[in-house]
Amino acid sequence: MRVASFSHEQLERLYRVAQAIHVTLEPAEALQRVVQESVQLVNASSGSLALVNPTTGLLEIGASEGLSAAGEALQLRMDEGITGWVARHGEPLRVGDVQADDRYVSANPEVRSELAIPLRMDGEVRAVLNVDAERVDAFSETDQALLEELAVHAAQVIRNSWRYEQHRHRAEQLRTLVSVGQSINSTLNLDDVLRGITREAAGLARVQMCSLLLLDETGEWLELRAEHGAGEDYRQCPALSTAESLMGSVVRRQKPMQVLNVQTSPLYQHPETARREGLVSMLSAPLVNNAQCRGTLNVYTDAPHVFSNEEVKTLCALAELSAVAIEKAELYERTVDVEEQLRRNEQLSALGLLAAEVAHEIRNPLTVMKMLYHSLGLEFDEGDPRREDARVLGEKMDHLDSIVDNIVNFARNAEPRLSAVELPALIDDLALLTRHKLQHQGIQLLREDAPELPAIRADATQLSQAFLNLILNAAEAMPQGGSLRIRTAAVDGGVEVAIADTGSGLTEEQRARAFTGMLSTTKESGGGLGLAIVAKVVEAHGGQVDVQSEPGEGTEVVLRFPI
């Protein structure tokens, strides 16, 4: 500091300039004001403030006055040009004729003189203040001393503005975190939660793209579940192995990881995709809740960027909030599924009580009718038409008795009596039993039996009842005729039987309630008991029921049984 060599007028100007640059805490405004006041203070024609980029190590123009577009775009290494020399050595440099200095990097051919002053912050050169003139020896020792003194104030202003910006950004991040937490917890739909997380994370981190990967059921693969700002190439990337991928290491270690350039890093699995999508730097944070990692939250920039400790902490905090929101949404979905199952069980239980009551009310008069039939001893001579009527009457009462037994079994939830069952033979019997009804309605029966279909362990009586109910339901759906296709096939670990009709079909709502006991395949009202019996029989055998149907396009019911 050379205060003693300054004139009174110079000291006043320096004081006014120092006051002027201390007015604002906005970083961009502070930088611009420092340059403007410096140019005026030493009667320069142009000036600039070059900042050291901590990521690249290059000097980049942060503010300028009277500089050309080429000059504003200039980037210098730490030992390149007069500015780079000052940054490297940490000493001021006054050059009377830049055209005679080998260090000079020309951005304006009219410039002849340059004065460069280092700005130190926390003991390091963080910027270089430059002023230029279009005349030789434009700057004196006094000008240099004035700018050196001004540089001290400028460094303080810039440091304070940066710290203010950091604190303001941190406060904004905290407010955003609270808002994000409220946003992602405002819905219980898992897909909506995941999309909300990636959208909010991208905004919070001010990045180009964000993705969220979750572990699959095996815990061995990470699958893309949501993204914001990603292109089609990224969305089509295959799942990542937790054992071999970079994201997998984040899951295993439960610690964040950043990569400066995913396009060139050997750790990143899809560098070509990154190049096509314009992704450069990445930060990945684990989704941890209750010491368990569920996946990763990842943000990408479109330019090289070293994520600060604050940025890492912020993303990790958001990842923790997200993990809680994900678990909450998943718990809600499981609760809904359980409630739906309980509702269905309650319906079936009520249906069982109703079935028992119906069976009781039918059986009493049926028993009386059978007793009277046998007591009457209805024997007629050969050729008497009443002989055939009596036989049919007896058979129908026996059939009705069998139906009552099935209803009772349904109500009691009878356990199946397992034995080896050949499904094609069982279906043959049912085809024979229903042939007259199908023929009468103009329904064509089509069979597709798989060769060498293995036998299954099942209760033949219960299966017959279930298949018969489906066949009769299908027939009711085709009052004007059609085709009924019964297909058998071997599948992994079991067999399947598909019964398809060309009837009126089901709406989405009807299909969802098809086997709850509240609906038949032909109309919204109706007992639905036949289909409920089917569901209970299949469930008792450890099987599954699937319904495929569209209004006007028929219905296919697929039953799968284990071997």
SULGIPE-V854274 format. One record per residue. N is the residue number from 1. PHI is phi in radians with two decimals (NA if undefined). PSI is psi as a letter, one per 40 degrees, with the letter a starting at -180 (* if undefined). OMEGA is omega in whole degrees, 0 to 359 (999 if undefined). Layout:
BEGIN
n = {N,N}
phi = {PHI,PHI}
psi = {PSI,PSI}
omega = {OMEGA,OMEGA}
END
This chain:
BEGIN
n = {1,2,3,4,5,6,7,8,9,10,11,12,13,14,15,16,17,18,19,20,21,22,23,24,25,26,27,28,29,30,31,32,33,34,35,36,37,38,39,40,41,42,43,44,45,46,47,48,49,50,51,52,53,54,55,56,57,58,59,60,61,62,63,64,65,66,67,68,69,70,71,72,73,74,75,76,77,78,79,80,81,82,83,84,85,86,87,88,89,90,91,92,93,94,95,96,97,98,99,100,101,102,103,104,105,106,107,108,109,110,111,112,113,114,115,116,117,118,119,120,121,122,123,124,125,126,127,128,129,130,131,132,133,134,135,136,137,138,139,140,141,142,143,144,145,146,147,148,149,150,151,152,153,154,155,156,157,158,159,160,161,162,163,164,165,166,167,168,169,170,171,172,173,174,175,176,177,178,179,180,181,182,183,184,185,186,187,188,189,190,191,192,193,194,195,196,197,198,199,200,201,202,203,204,205,206,207,208,209,210,211,212,213,214,215,216,217,218,219,220,221,222,223,224,225,226,227,228,229,230,231,232,233,234,235,236,237,238,239,240,241,242,243,244,245,246,247,248,249,250,251,252,253,254,255,256,257,258,259,260,261,262,263,264,265,266,267,268,269,270,271,272,273,274,275,276,277,278,279,280,281,282,283,284,285,286,287,288,289,290,291,292,293,294,295,296,297,298,299,300,301,302,303,304,305,306,307,308,309,310,311,312,313,314,315,316,317,318,319,320,321,322,323,324,325,326,327,328,329,330,331,332,333,334,335,336,337,338,339,340,341,342,343,344,345,346,347,348,349,350,351,352,353,354,355,356,357,358,359,360,361,362,363,364,365,366,367,368,369,370,371,372,373,374,375,376,377,378,379,380,381,382,383,384,385,386,387,388,389,390,391,392,393,394,395,396,397,398,399,400,401,402,403,404,405,406,407,408,409,410,411,412,413,414,415,416,417,418,419,420,421,422,423,424,425,426,427,428,429,430,431,432,433,434,435,436,437,438,439,440,441,442,443,444,445,446,447,448,449,450,451,452,453,454,455,456,457,458,459,460,461,462,463,464,465,466,467,468,469,470,471,472,473,474,475,476,477,478,479,480,481,482,483,484,485,486,487,488,489,490,491,492,493,494,495,496,497,498,499,500,501,502,503,504,505,506,507,508,509,510,511,512,513,514,515,516,517,518,519,520,521,522,523,524,525,526,527,528,529,530,531,532,533,534,535,536,537,538,539,540,541,542,543,544,545,546,547,548,549,550,551,552,553,554,555,556,557,558,559,560,561,562,563}
phi = {NA,-2.16,-1.03,-1.12,-1.51,-1.49,-1.39,-1.03,-1.10,-1.16,-1.12,-1.11,-1.09,-1.11,-1.12,-1.10,-1.12,-1.05,-1.10,-1.11,-1.38,-1.51,-1.21,-1.93,-1.98,-1.31,-0.94,-1.10,-1.15,-1.10,-1.06,-1.10,-1.18,-1.02,-1.15,-1.04,-1.18,-1.15,-1.06,-1.19,-1.10,-2.01,0.95,-1.45,-1.57,-2.76,-2.85,-2.75,-2.19,-1.67,-1.82,-1.39,-1.36,-1.17,-1.40,-1.64,1.35,-1.60,-1.58,-2.18,-1.23,-1.69,-2.81,-2.68,-2.49,1.30,-1.57,-1.27,-1.07,-1.12,-1.17,-1.18,-1.54,-1.18,-2.19,-2.17,-1.28,-1.20,-2.28,-1.84,1.29,-1.16,-1.08,-1.13,-1.10,-1.12,-1.12,-1.21,-1.60,1.22,-2.19,-1.19,-2.52,-2.06,-2.03,-1.29,-2.47,-1.17,-1.18,-1.76,-1.88,-1.13,-1.33,-1.22,-1.90,-1.36,-2.07,-2.60,-1.14,-1.41,-1.25,-2.13,-2.10,-2.53,-2.25,-2.17,-2.18,-1.31,-1.95,-1.73,-2.37,0.99,1.47,-2.12,-1.30,-1.92,-2.81,-2.31,-1.65,-2.10,-2.26,-2.20,-2.49,-1.68,-2.32,-1.27,0.90,-1.33,-2.00,-1.70,-1.08,-1.11,-1.02,-1.11,-1.11,-1.06,-1.22,-1.11,-1.15,-1.11,-1.08,-1.09,-1.13,-1.08,-1.08,-1.12,-1.09,-1.13,-1.06,-1.12,-1.17,-1.13,-1.11,-1.05,-1.12,-1.09,-1.13,-1.13,-1.13,-1.12,-1.10,-1.11,-1.09,-1.11,-1.08,-1.14,-1.03,-1.10,-1.11,-1.10,-1.01,-1.16,-1.16,-1.30,-1.68,-1.42,-2.23,-1.94,-1.39,-1.04,-1.07,-1.13,-1.07,-1.11,-1.12,-1.10,-1.08,-1.15,-1.13,-1.21,-1.13,-1.08,-1.20,-1.15,-1.48,0.97,-2.12,-1.26,-2.56,-2.43,-2.36,-2.28,-1.96,-2.10,-1.17,-1.40,-1.08,-1.38,1.33,-1.78,-2.34,-1.84,-1.98,-1.21,-1.96,-2.83,-2.69,-2.43,1.55,-1.46,-1.62,-1.12,-1.03,-1.15,-1.13,-1.60,-1.09,-1.23,-1.07,-1.80,-1.28,-1.24,-1.46,-2.13,-1.63,-1.10,-1.07,-1.07,-1.18,-1.10,-1.16,-1.14,-1.47,0.97,-2.36,-1.22,-2.57,-2.20,-2.22,-1.17,-2.53,-1.26,-1.28,-2.07,-1.25,-1.23,-1.41,-1.49,-1.37,-2.25,-1.12,-1.10,-1.07,-1.05,-1.14,-1.14,-1.53,1.29,-1.62,-2.09,-1.60,-2.39,-2.22,-2.08,-2.11,-1.34,-1.61,-2.00,-2.57,0.96,1.18,-1.99,-1.66,-1.76,2.87,-2.38,-1.96,-2.22,-2.10,-2.23,-1.84,-1.74,-2.59,-0.96,-2.68,-1.65,-1.22,-1.26,-1.04,-1.13,-1.13,-1.12,-1.06,-1.13,-1.15,-1.12,-1.11,-1.14,-1.10,-1.13,-1.03,-1.15,-1.07,-1.14,-1.10,-1.11,-1.09,-1.10,-1.15,-1.12,-1.09,-1.10,-1.09,-1.13,-1.11,-1.08,-1.09,-1.13,-1.07,-1.12,-1.15,-1.09,-1.08,-1.12,-1.11,-1.12,-1.09,-1.16,-1.12,-1.11,-1.13,-1.09,-1.11,-1.11,-1.07,-1.10,-1.17,-1.07,-1.05,-1.11,-1.18,-1.39,-1.12,-1.04,-1.18,-1.13,-1.07,-1.08,-1.08,-1.16,-1.11,-1.13,-1.04,-1.25,-1.21,-1.26,0.99,-1.21,-2.03,-2.11,-1.16,-1.05,1.68,-1.32,-1.03,-1.17,-1.05,-1.18,-1.06,-1.14,-1.12,-1.08,-1.03,-1.10,-1.10,-1.16,-1.16,-1.11,-1.10,-1.10,-1.10,-1.12,-1.08,-1.05,-1.04,-1.11,-1.11,-1.08,-1.06,-1.05,-1.11,-1.48,0.95,-1.07,-1.22,-1.19,-1.66,-1.42,-2.74,-1.26,-2.14,-1.59,-1.09,-1.02,-1.17,-1.12,-1.21,-0.98,-1.09,-1.18,-1.10,-1.17,-1.16,-1.79,-1.06,-1.12,-1.10,-1.12,-1.12,-1.06,-1.55,1.28,-1.79,-1.57,-1.62,-2.02,-2.06,-2.35,-1.71,-1.23,-1.21,0.92,-1.21,-1.19,-1.27,-2.11,-1.47,-2.77,-1.64,-1.05,-1.12,-1.17,-1.10,-1.02,-1.10,-1.10,-1.11,-1.09,-1.04,-1.16,-1.13,-1.18,-1.07,-1.10,-1.08,-1.13,-1.35,-2.21,-1.12,-1.74,1.64,2.72,-2.31,-2.10,-1.93,-2.01,-2.15,-2.08,-2.72,-1.53,-2.21,-1.01,1.35,-3.14,-2.32,-2.36,-2.16,-2.00,-2.09,-2.14,-2.12,-1.92,-1.43,-1.29,1.39,-2.21,-1.32,-1.07,-1.15,-1.09,-1.12,-1.15,-1.85,-1.01,-1.96,-1.51,1.54,-1.91,-2.72,-1.81,-1.33,-1.88,-2.74,-1.19,-1.60,2.13,-1.16,1.19,-1.12,-1.02,-1.24,-1.09,-1.08,-0.99,-1.04,-1.19,-1.11,-1.09,-1.06,-1.12,-1.64,1.29,-1.75,-2.36,-2.09,-2.30,-2.06,-2.06,-2.80,-2.37,-0.95,1.45,-2.12,1.48,-2.38,-2.20,-1.91,-1.96,-1.90,-2.05,-2.21,-1.31,-1.36}
psi = {h,f,d,d,e,i,i,d,d,d,d,d,d,d,d,d,d,d,d,d,e,e,d,i,e,h,d,d,d,d,d,d,d,d,d,d,d,d,d,d,d,e,f,i,d,i,i,i,h,h,i,h,h,d,d,d,e,i,h,i,h,d,i,i,h,e,i,i,d,d,d,d,e,h,h,i,i,e,e,h,i,d,d,d,d,d,d,d,e,f,i,i,h,h,h,d,h,d,e,e,h,d,e,h,h,h,e,h,e,e,h,d,i,i,h,h,h,i,h,h,h,f,e,i,h,e,i,h,h,h,i,i,i,f,i,i,f,d,h,i,d,d,d,d,d,d,d,d,d,d,d,d,d,d,d,d,d,d,d,d,d,d,d,d,d,d,d,d,d,d,d,d,d,d,d,d,d,d,d,d,d,d,d,e,e,e,i,e,h,d,d,d,d,d,d,d,d,d,d,d,d,d,d,d,e,f,i,d,i,i,i,h,h,i,i,a,d,e,e,e,i,h,i,h,d,i,i,h,e,i,i,d,d,d,d,e,h,i,i,h,h,d,d,e,i,d,d,d,d,d,d,d,e,f,i,i,i,i,h,d,h,e,d,e,h,e,d,h,d,g,d,d,d,d,d,d,e,f,h,c,i,i,h,h,i,i,g,h,h,f,e,h,h,e,a,i,h,h,i,i,i,e,i,h,h,h,h,i,d,d,d,d,d,d,d,d,d,d,d,d,d,d,d,d,d,d,d,d,d,d,d,d,d,d,d,d,d,d,d,d,d,d,d,d,d,d,d,d,d,d,d,d,d,d,d,d,d,d,d,d,d,d,d,d,d,d,d,d,d,d,d,d,d,d,d,d,f,g,h,i,i,h,e,h,d,d,d,d,d,d,d,d,d,d,d,d,d,d,d,d,d,d,d,d,d,d,d,d,d,d,d,e,f,h,h,i,h,h,i,h,h,h,d,d,d,d,d,d,d,d,d,d,d,e,d,d,d,d,d,d,e,f,h,h,h,h,h,g,h,i,i,f,h,i,i,i,h,i,h,d,d,d,d,d,d,d,d,d,d,d,d,d,d,d,d,d,e,g,d,e,i,a,i,h,h,h,h,i,i,h,i,h,e,a,i,i,h,h,h,h,i,f,a,e,i,i,i,d,d,d,d,d,e,d,f,e,e,e,i,i,e,d,i,d,i,i,d,e,d,d,d,d,d,d,d,d,d,d,d,d,e,f,a,i,h,h,h,h,i,i,h,e,e,a,i,h,h,h,h,h,i,i,*}
omega = {186,184,185,183,182,174,178,179,180,178,178,179,180,179,179,180,180,177,183,184,178,186,189,174,177,186,183,179,179,179,182,181,177,181,181,182,178,179,180,185,184,178,177,178,179,180,180,174,181,182,177,176,184,180,184,185,181,173,182,182,179,178,181,177,179,182,177,179,178,179,180,180,185,173,184,171,185,176,183,180,178,179,180,178,180,179,181,186,179,181,176,181,179,183,183,179,183,181,179,182,183,182,188,173,188,170,179,183,181,183,178,181,178,175,184,183,177,174,181,176,181,175,181,174,182,181,176,177,181,168,183,175,182,176,181,178,184,187,181,175,178,177,179,180,178,181,176,177,179,181,178,178,181,179,178,180,182,179,180,180,177,179,177,180,178,179,179,178,179,178,178,178,180,178,180,178,178,180,179,178,178,182,185,176,181,179,179,175,187,181,178,178,182,178,179,180,182,179,182,179,179,178,181,182,181,183,182,187,177,177,179,179,177,175,174,184,181,185,183,185,175,183,176,181,178,178,174,179,181,176,184,180,180,182,181,180,179,178,182,177,178,182,190,186,176,177,178,178,175,178,183,183,184,178,180,179,177,179,183,181,181,179,183,183,177,180,184,190,187,182,180,177,179,179,180,182,181,180,184,182,182,171,181,180,181,175,187,174,182,176,178,179,183,183,182,173,191,176,183,173,178,177,179,183,173,181,181,177,179,179,178,180,182,180,178,177,178,179,178,176,182,180,177,180,179,180,179,180,178,178,178,180,178,179,178,179,180,179,179,178,178,178,179,179,178,178,180,178,178,179,178,178,178,180,180,180,178,180,179,182,179,186,183,178,179,178,178,180,180,178,180,180,181,181,180,178,185,178,182,181,175,180,177,181,179,179,180,178,180,179,180,179,179,180,181,176,176,178,178,177,178,178,178,178,179,178,178,178,177,181,182,183,184,176,180,174,191,172,179,182,173,186,179,179,179,179,175,180,180,178,178,182,186,188,182,180,181,179,180,181,181,181,178,179,179,181,173,182,177,178,177,178,181,175,178,175,185,173,185,181,180,177,179,179,181,180,180,178,180,180,180,176,179,179,179,180,181,182,180,180,182,179,178,183,177,184,173,181,173,177,180,176,182,178,176,176,180,178,186,177,178,183,188,179,184,170,179,179,178,180,180,183,191,186,179,184,183,188,168,182,187,183,182,176,182,186,183,183,181,180,176,177,178,181,181,179,181,179,180,179,179,182,181,177,177,181,173,183,173,179,179,183,176,183,173,176,182,178,179,182,175,177,999}
END
